[in-house]
Amino acid sequence: MTLFVRLWKDGNGQDIAGPVHVSMNDYFVHRVRDVPRVAMAGMRLRHGWPEMDGALGLWFAAAADVRRQISVSVWCEPADLQRFVRSPAHRRVVRDFRDAGALFTTAWTAERFDRRLIWGQAEDRLTGRLSDTPHH
């Protein structure tokens, strides 16, 4: 069984009734020496999370070997995620770490904003319990 250490950060979105958009990045850092740089860049993005329009929350997680870095973000709607993806801060991280690791991304709709439910769905994808989702 794969164990993940995870940190939650609230966003600025209101608790909403109904479906939410979830995005997950599963990033495997090629070299151990790059892990601190990757983690620090992620923490800088996490620091500004409460200011993101439409962001309900964010998990940063790592597998026990620390080279596997994961983010699971929860959004009011897909357009909120797209706005973040186009932001200068996100584009800088993508540019700086494009070759430092291998990335799998996936997104889905969760029935409601329920952290236990959404992390369970993420874990199903991360551990291969959902066979159609690529993962490390």
N, C-alpha and C positions, 0 to 999 in steps of 0.2 A: 504494500500500500504506500502510495506517495503522500508525504506530508508537506504541507505548505505553511510557512510562517507568513502572516498577512497583517497589514495595517489598513484601517478604514479611515477615510477622510470625508466629512460631509461636504456637499456642494451647496450652492445657493438656491437651487430649485425648491419649490414648495412640494410638500408631500402631495402627490396627485393620486386620484382614484383612476383605476384603469391601467392599461398597458404602458410599459416603459421600454425604451430602447437600451440594449446592453451591448457593449463592445469589449472584446477581449484580445489582448496581445500576449502571445506566448513567445518570448525571446530567449534564445539560447546563445550566451556569450561564448565566442570561440576560445578566448584565452582568459585564464583566471586573472591575470594582471589587469584586464580591462573591466572586471566586475565593479571595482569601486567607482570608476568614471561613469559607467552606465547607471549604477545605482544613484549616484549624486545628481546626474542629469534628471533622472526620474523624480527624485525628491524635490528638485527645484520646480518641476512642473506641478507636483503635488502641493507645494507651498501656495501656489496661486489658485488652487482649485476652487475655493469659495467664491472667487470673482467670476467664474465661468458661467455665462448665461446658459440656463437649461441643464446644468450639471446637478444631478441629485446626489452623487457620491462616487467614490473611487476606492478600490482596493489596490494596494501594491503588495505583491506576494513573491516569495522565492521558495524554490524547492531546497531540500536539505543540502544539495551540492553547491548552492548559491549561483551557479552559472545559469540556471534557468530563472529568468526574471519575468514576472507576469503582472499585467495590469488588467483590471476589470472595471470599466467605467459604466455608470448608469445615467441615462439621459432622459429628459422629458420626451424628446422625439429625435429622429435621425438627423434633422437639420441642425440641431444643437451640436451633435458630434461633428458634423461636416464643418461647421464654423470653427470648432476647435482644431480640427485637422489642418485647416488652412491658416491657422494663426502663425505668426512669426516664431513664437517660442517652440511650437511643435515641429515646424518645418526645420528649425535649427537642429533639434535633437535627431530627427530623421537623417539629415545631412551628415551630422557628426558621427553617427553610429551605423550608417548604412552597411559598412563592411566589417563591423566588429562582431556580428553575430548573424543568426538565422531567425527569421520572424515568421510566425504563423498568426494570422488574424482571423477572427470570426465575429459575427454579430447575430443577435437574435432579439425577439420580442418576448419579454416576460409579462405574465398576466397582470402583475401589479408590482409596486415598489415594496418588496419584502426582502430584506437583506439575507435572511436564512434561505429562502427559496432561490434567490439569484446566485448566491455562492454555491449552493448545491448544483445548480445548472452549470455553473462554470467548472466546478470540480468534475462533473460528469464528462465534460469536454476535455479537460486537462488530463484526465486519467484514462481516456479511451473508452469509457463506458458508452459513449456515443460514437459509433464506428465511422460515421461519415464526417467527422471533424478532425482535420489534421492537428497534430500536437507533437511536442518533443518527448 
